[in-house]
Amino acid sequence: MTRLTRLDSVTTPAAVRDATPRDAPARPRATLALTSAATAVALMTYTAPMVTLPDTAAALHTPLSAQAWLLNGTPLGLAALLLVAGSLADDYGRRRLFLAGTLALGLTTALGAFTTSTWQFTLARIAQGAASAALLASSLGLIVHAFPSPRGRLHATGVWGAFVSGGIAVGPLLAGALPNWRIAYGVLGAAALVVAALGTRALAESRAPRGGRPDVLGALTFGLALVALVAALTLGRDGWLRTPVGLLLAAAVVLVAVFVAVERRTGTPMIDLGLLRHAPFLASSAGGLFTGLAVIGMFSFLPALLQQALRLSPLATAWLFLLWSGLSFAVALQVKHLAGRVAPRTQLALGFALHTVAVVTMLGAIGSGSWTRLLPGMIVGGIGSGLLNGALPLLAVESVPPERAAMGSGAQQTFRYIGSCAGVALTIALATSAGDIARGANVALLVSAGLAAVGAASVLGLRERAR
């Protein structure tokens, strides 16, 4: 997804270079419609389990300690492959990778409806994440090729971004409205297959080879390190000092070290490690990481907590969370008006601060028996999330030189999904280890507030050091 962002920010000569003799004329409207539809389906698939987690866990006989895997499969696949997918799309054809990713998303989502165990469902979700990475990475490149003028690209990327937020909001609603979670996955899988079929005739191929080989070894070591970390956090619920937890954490550290060594030696690395010496880039990465840890981690498992403690139906839970996601979408659309007035890092700090306030106001709500206690927190949290989502992409581009914009955006999103995986596992571990669900929820909310506060402080601190 992110390598292609660079093509949207460079000058006309680079855009001309993007067109090769093998490129076919694009059909702008069809390209925008199909890429936006596929993106919405991918995000709906990502968020659907938020409101169906209790039913899915019951059907698959998943214990509380392992429910993090049901939510973390897709972000695992995304985090592991998002950086390398953009390179593959540029080198081997964006239409080709888009169709492969959309087809794979349809098949893996439909297969997920027939799984009968936790490990089968988790593997299907990881495959969905990998397919989504290919789809999202190539869709922006197809849009860039179809809309060569700056004004056209601005409009097209705005529509595409709206479908990202729309998919996040509609996914839980669709899953909650259908009779059961298996039907929801069948419907989403069929939708992806329809988009893939339409794309075979409507989309034109484009590519921009950069030379070199894809960083397969880097992607492999990075993905394994992430799996080891999430597994350690998931098993930690039953005791943080146990041998398996320690071994998994050690494996994660070793694999990260191997990943760093690989990135230093390869000619086409997934991430330029030299950027880690620049404070603005570190602020961008920290913003993505703490957004995943504090915000996504908490709000991914909170719907399941509400269903367990307050006996809300999946559909009622989805409507309640639409207040949060809808406000986030609306605020993110308006953040562009703050450009030039408020620095992105200040917006990030404010977003983290609002999230801190939001989750603190939710303390005691799970044990109160009343969902109305959550409304103030949902409103404040939605505004904070909108500020974060609006500021993060801009900061990612501004934190690196123009020619490295893709890597800056990719690194930030990767850190975001890493934080999401770790945040979900940590939230579930805290919420379910206290013996009482209400007390455990309060602990998880306090930790989320603390992580958001640390995120705000780190972003502001890095900004001060950058001066």
N, C-alpha and C positions, 0 to 999 in steps of 0.2 A: 504493500500500500504506500509506503513512505518514500521509496526511491523515486517514485513517480511524482511526488510533490515537488521535487526540484524542477521538473519540466514546466511547472506552472509558474515558477518564480524567476525564470531566466529570461534573457532578452530574445529578440527575434532571431538572430543567427542560430542560437541553440534550438529554437523551435523549428527552424528550417532543417537543421541537422537531424531532428527527430524523424523527418519524413525520408524514407529510403525508397529506392526504385521498386521495392517489393510491396510497398504500402498501397492499399486500394483506397479509392475515394470513400470518405466516411459519410454516414447518414446521421446528421447531428441529433435530430429529434428522437429517432429510434434508439440511437446510442444512449442518450440521456435517460430515456424511459426504461430501457432494459437494465442498465447499470444501477439506476436508482431502485428499481424493483428488486433486483437481486440483493442489493445492499440491505434493503428493508427486511427481506426474508432472513438474511444472515443475522441481523440484529434481533429479530423476533425469535429465532432459534436460540440465540445467546441468552435472552432474558426469560423465555418461557418457563424454565424450571423454578423460577423464583416463587411462583404461587402454587406450583404442583409438587413441590418437594415432599410434603408429608405423604401424599398419595403415592408418589413414585417410590419413596423409601419403604412404604408399607408393602407395595406390590413386589419389590425386589428384595424384601427382608433385609434392608440395610440398617445396621445399628447406628445410634447417634454418633458414635465416634468415627464412622466412615462416611457420613453424609456430605462432608466437604468434597469428596470425590465426585458426587453427583452434580455439584455446582462448578467444580474447578476443571472439568475436562476440556471444555471449549477454550477458556482463557489459557490453559496450558498449551494447546495446539497453536493458538494465536501468538503467544509470547515466543514460542520456539521457532516459528517459521515466518513471522511477519517481516523481519528484516531481509531475509534471503528471498522471499517471494517477489519483491519488487525487482530484484536483480534478474531473476528468472524471466519475469514478464518482459523486461527491457531486452534481454538477450535473445529470447526464443519466441517472442510474439505475445502481445497482450491479449488479443482475441483468443489465442490458443489457451493461454493460462486461465482466462476468465471462464471460458466454456468448460474447461476441465474442472475448475474449482466449483462452478455452479452445479455441474453434473454430479460431482462427488458429494457436494452438500446435500443435494436431493436424495441420493442413494443412502448416505450414512444417516441422515435424519429419519428417513423411512425405516431403515433397519433398526434404528434406536427404538422404534415403537414395538418391535418384536423381542427385545432383550428380556431375559428372565433372571439376570443376576446383576449384582453391583458392578462386577468387573467388566461384564459385557457392555453395560450401559456407559461406563466410564470410557472404555475404548472407543465406543461410538461417538461420544462427546469430544474426545481428543481428535478423532478423525474429522468431525464437524468443524473444530477450530482450525485445523490445517487447511481444510477446504475453504473456510471463510477467509483465511489469510491470503490464499491465492486469488479469490474473488475480489476482495477489497483492494489488494495491491494493484491488480490489473485494471480495475474499473476507472480509477482516476487517470491512468494513462490513456485509456480509450477516450475519455472525455477531453483530455488535453489535445489529442489528435483530431477529434471531431469539432472542437471549438478553438481555432487558431488565434482568433482576435482576443485581446485582453478583456473587452467588454463581454464577449460571449462566454469566456471562461469564468468570469466573475459570476454571471448568472447561473451557468451550469453547475459550478461547484457549490453555489448556494442552495440550489435545488437538491443536489446530492447530499449535502450536509443535513438538510431538513429531513430527508428520508432516513438518515442515520438516527436522528432523534425520534422520528416517528416509529421506526422499528423497535426502539427501546421501550417506547410507551405502549405500543399496540401488542407486543409479544405476550405480556402477562394477561392482558384483556382477552386475547384469543384463547390462550390456554385455559383461563378460568371459565370462559363461556361454553367451551365444548364439554361433552359428557365426561371424558376422562383424558388423561395425559397421553395415552397411546394414540388416540384419534388426533390430538393436537399435533403430534409429531408426524403422523401420516399426512395431514393437511399441509404442513409446512414443507415436507419432503416433496409432495406433489407440486406445490407452487414453484419450488426451485427447479424441478425437472421441466416444467412448462417454460420458465424463463430460459433455460439452457436450450430447449428446442427452438424457441423463437430466435435466439441469438445466433444460431448456426447460419441463418439467412440474412439477418439484418445488420450484423456487425462487420466492420472492415478491419483487416489486420494492420498492425503497426508495431514497430520495434525500434530500439536505439541501442545497438550493441556497445558495450563498454570495454570488451576485451577481457581476457582472463577467465578463470573458472569460478563457478559458484562456490561459496564458502560452506561446503557440505560438512566438513569436520567441525567447523565452528558452530554450525547449527546443531549438530549432533551433541557435542559436549555441553552447549548451552541448554538444550532441552533436557538432557539427563540431569544436569545440576538443578534445574527447576523442579523436576519430578522428585528428586531426592529431598529437596527443601520442603516441598508441600507434604510429602509422605512423613517427614519428621514432625512437622507441625500437627498433622492429623493424628499420628500415633502418640504425640505428647500428651493428649488428653488423659491417657491411662497411666501417665507417669513420665515426667521429663528426664529423669535420671536413669531410665531403663537403657540397656545395651543397644537395642535396635534403633532407638532415637539418636543416641550418640553416634552410632555408625553412619546413619543416614546424614546427619549434620556434617560429619567429617567427610563423607563422600561428596556432599555439595560443595564444601570448601575446596577439595582437591580438584573437582571438575571445573570449578570457576578458575582455579589457577591454570589448569590445562587450556581452558578457553582463552585466557589472556595470552598464554604462550603462542597459541595458534594464531590469534589475531595479530600478534607482533610479526609473525613470519609470513603470513599470506599476503599476496599482492592485491587481493580484492576482499578486504575484511568486512564483516558485518557491521562493525563499528570502529571508528577511528579513535583509538585509546588516547591519542594526544589531546582530544577535546576535554578529557577529564581534568586537565590542568586549567581550564577556563571557568571562572566563577559563574558567568551567565549560563553556560551549558549545564553546570552542576545544579544551578537553581531550577532549570527546566526539568532535569531528570528527577530532582527531589520533588518537584511539584507533581509529576506523574506518579512517582512511587507512593507518596503519601495520599494522593487521591485514591489510589487503589487500596492501600492499607486501611485508611480511615473511613472513606465514603462508600466505595463499592463494597468493601468487605462487610460493613455494617448493614447496608441496605439490601444486599443480596440475601442475607439470612433472616432479616427482620420479618418478611412476609411469613416464613415458616413459624417463627415465634408467635406471631399474631394468631395464626390458625390453631396452634397447639394450646396457647394460653387463653385466648379470647373466643375460640370456637368460631372464627369467621370462615365463611366459605371462600374457596379460591377466587370466585368472581368478585365478592365483596372486598377481598383483600386487593385485588387488581384495581378496582375503582378507587380505593383509598390511596394506593400508591401512584395512581394517575395524577393526584394532586401534586406529589413531589416531582414526578418526571415531567408533567406538563409545565409546571412553573420553571423547571430547569431548562426546558426547551425554549420557552418564551424569553427568559432572561438571556440565554446564550445568543438568541437572535439579536437582542438589543445591545449586547456588549460592544459591537462594532462602533457604536456612537461614542464610546469612551476612548477610542483611539486618539492619541495625541494629548489627552487630558489626564488620564490615569495610566501609569506604567503597568504592564502585564503582571510584574511581580507583586505590585501593590494589590492588584485584583486577586491574585492567588492568595495572598495573605488574608484579605478580606473574606474570600470564599471559605478558607479554612476556619477563620474566626466564626463565621456564621454557622458552619457545620458544628463547631464546638458548642455554640449556644443551643443549636437545635437538639442535639442528642442529650444535653444536660436537661432540657425541658422535658424530655421523654422519660427521665428517671421515675420509676414507680408506675409508669403507665401499664406495663405488662401485668403487674399484679393488681391493678385497680379494677379490672374487669370492664373497663370502658374504653372503647376505641377513640372516643372524642378527645381523650387526654393527649392523643398523638397529633392532633391537628396543628397546634402551634409549631411543633417541631417539624412537621412535614412542610409547612409553608416556609419557615426560615431555612430549613435544609434544602428545599428546592431552589430558593434564591441563591444560596451559597454554591450549590452544585452548578447552577447556570453560570455563575461567575467563573468557576473553575474550568468548565467546559469551553467557555468563550475565550479565556485567557491562555490556556495551555497551547493550542495550535500556534498562536501568534508568537508566544515566547519561544517555542521550539524553533521557529524559523529565524527569529531575531538573535538567538543565542549562538549561532554559527555563521561563518561566512556564507554568502549567497550560493557559492558552488557546492556547499555541504549541507544545504537545507534539508535534503532528503534524509541524510543520516541523522541530523538533529531531531527531525520529526519522528523517525523510526525508533531512535533510542528512547525518546520520551514515551511513546506508546508502549514500547516493550517494557520499560520500567513500570508503566501503569498496569499492565497485565500481570507482571510479577507481583506487584503490590496487591492486586486483586486476588490472586491465588493464595498468597500468604494471609491476606486480611480475612478472606472467607474461612480458611482453616483455623485461624486464631479466634475469630468470632464464635465459631461453632464450639471450639474447645472450651472457651470461657463460659459460654452460655449454658453448656450442658454438663459442666464438671462440678457445679456448686451443689448439686443434689436437688435444688429447688429452681424451677425454670425462671421464676420472677427475679430471684436474687441473682441468678446467673446472667440474666438479661441486663440487670443494672451494672454488673461488673463489666460486661462487654461494652455497654454504652459509655462507661467511664473511660475504658481503655481507648475507645474510638475517639472520644473527646481529647484525651491526652495526645494521641497520635496526630490529630489535626492541629493541636496547639504546637507540637514539635514541628510539623510541616510548615506552619506559618513562620515560626521563629527561624527555621533553617533557610527558607526563601529570603526573608528579610536580612538575615545575617550574611548570607552569600552576596546579597546585593551590596551591603556595606563594604565587604572586603573587595568587591569588584571596583570600587571607586579609586 
